[in-house]
Amino acid sequence: MFGKWLVVIAVLGAVSLSGCVRVLSPEETAPDISYVSAEAFNIAVRDARPYVLDGDKASSFEGLTRSALGIPYSQNTATKEPMADYIAKRLEAGFKNKGIEVNVISTDMNTSNKEIYAKSIESGNKGILIVLKEWKYDYHSFSDNSWYDMDVVIVDELGNKKLAKRFVGEDDIPDFDDAIVNEMQLIYKARFEKVFQDESVRQALLN
């Protein structure tokens, strides 16, 4: 009986992590793009997480919360949007906050890099492609980590690849006062600020 109550309490706790709280907007959690240019850009985010591609998890999957017994419960983005769209909106807001025009290229599970490059060429602007190979968190009493593995590809106006760089890392999830959905947005914000502070990324965008 005690074990059953532990499960009930844990499930209620997991629900409260993303329950009735004010979810921060893309504008509030947009990365601060450290470089400034008047050029317009295309941005695309493609979800290549293997467990999403094979249908094990929804495209909106964000991470796991666990009961006291370690039972995992899948959590989705706060808006139920696909993760690719969720991130793209925040990147878009980051560039627009700097007065830079941005065109977001929509993607889905079937979109290839080649198709994205072709759409970018049509606009005559440089393109930034973010490919998510891993992007999730696992939050419970004994572990509170989040992981990312992404490729950042920058192409010129003709679709020629100027940079392809992999960024991999792990972030702790600090104790949060609001909700994990907002805490994760702030973690994403910091991740992309590191990306756009990277000197090779800056040079590929500026030149």
N, C-alpha and C positions, 0 to 999 in steps of 0.2 A: 504493500500500500504506500509506504514511504517513497519507494522508487517511482511510483506513478505520479505522486505529487511533485517530485523533482522535475519530471518531464513536463507537467502542466505549467509549473512556474517558469521553466526555461522557455517554453513556447510563448508564454505571455510576455516574457522579457524580450524575446526576439522580435515580437510584433511591436513592442514599444520603441525598439531601435529605429523604426521607420514609420512610426505611427503619426498621430496628428501633430506635426511640427511644421513650422514654416521652412520650406525648402529654399535654400539660397538660389538665386537666379544665376544664369550664365554671366551676366554683367558683374555680379558680386564675386564670382569665383573665376573670372577670366584671368589667365596668366598675364603678368606684366611683361610685355614684349620689350626687351631691353634695346633692341635696335630699331631705328626709325627710318623709313623710306617713304617716298611719295608713290612708289610703284604699287600697282594692284597685283593681287595674287589669287591663285586658285588653291583651295584647300580640300583635301579628301582624306577621310579616315576609313580604313577598311578593316573589318573584323576578321582576323584569320586564326582566332583561337580554335584549336582542334576540337574541343568539346562543344563548341557552338556549330562548327561546320558539320560535325557528324550528327547534330540534332540532340545530343545529350542535354545541352543547356540552351535556353532561349537566347536570342540575340540581345535581350535586355539584361542578361545575367551580369551581376556585379560582384557577388561574393557569397560567402557562407557565414551564417551564425550557427553556433552549436549549443545544444542543451548541456546541462551539468553532466550528463552521461556521454557527451561527445557526439550526439546525434546531429547530423548537419541539416540545415534548412537553407535552401537557396533564397537569396535576396536579389531583387532586380533594381534597376535604376529607379530613382524616386518618381520620375515622370512616366515610367514604363516604356520609354523610348529605347530603341536599339542602342547599345553602348557606343557604336560608331557615330550615330547622330548626336548623342548626348555630349560626347567629347568635341565633336566638330562645332557645335554651337558655342562652346566655351572658348575654343580657339578663335572662332570668328569674332566673338566679342572682344577678345584680347587685342586683335589687330585693329578692329574698329575703334577701340578706346584710344588708339594712337592716330586715328584719322586715316587709316590705310584701308582702301577698298578691298573687299574680299568676296570671292565667289565660291560658295561651297558646292562641291560636286557630290551628289548623292550616291551612295553605294548600298549594295545589299550582299547577301551571301554568295551570289553568283557573279559579282562584279570582279573583273580581273584588273591587274595593274595596267595592262596594255590598253584596256578600255578607258581607264582614268587618264592615262597620258594622252590619248586621242582627243578626249573632251577638253583637256587643258590646252592642247595645241590650237583648237578651234577658237579659243578666246584671245590667243596671242599674248598671254601673260605667263609668267613663271608659275610653277606649280609645286605645292608641298603635299606629299603623300605620307600619311602615318599608317603603318601596318601593325595592328595589334596581334602579336603572337602569343602573349600572355598578359592578362590584366584581370586580377581578382584579389579578393581579400578573404581571410579566414579568421573570424573573430570569436574567441571563447575565453574561458577563464585562464587557460594555460598558454595560450598563444594568441597574439593579436597582430599578425603581420599581413602585409599586402605586397603583391609581386607585380612586376611589369617586365615585359620583353617586347620591344617595338623597334621597327625599322623606320628611319626617317629618310625619305628620298626627296631630293630637290631636283627639278628639271627646269631647263630654260624654256624660252618661248617656242622653240622648235621641237620640244620634247626630249632634248638631249640631257642625259643624266649628268648633273653637276656634283651630286653628293649622294652617297648611300651609306648611312651609318646606323649601327645598332646600339640601342640604349637598353641596358638590363639593370635591374636593381630590386631592392626589397626595402620597404618602409614599415616602421612600427606605427601602429595606430594608437595615438595617445588617448588617455582618458578623456571622454568627451562630455560636455555639459549640455549639449543640444541633442543631436542625433547623429548616428554613424553616416547617414546619407550626406550630411553637411560636412562632417569631418573628412570623408573621402574626397569630396569636391576640393577641399583645401589641399589635400595631399596631391591630387591631380594638378592643381594650380602650380604647386611647387615643382612637380616633375617637369612640366613643360617650360617653366622659367629656366630650369637647368638646361633643357634642350636648346632654347633660343639664346642662352648665354654661351653655349659652346662655340668656340672660335671658328671651327670648320663650318658649322651651320651658318654662323653670321657671315662668313666670307662668301659662302655659296649663295646666300640671299642678296648680298650687296653687289656682287660682281656678275 
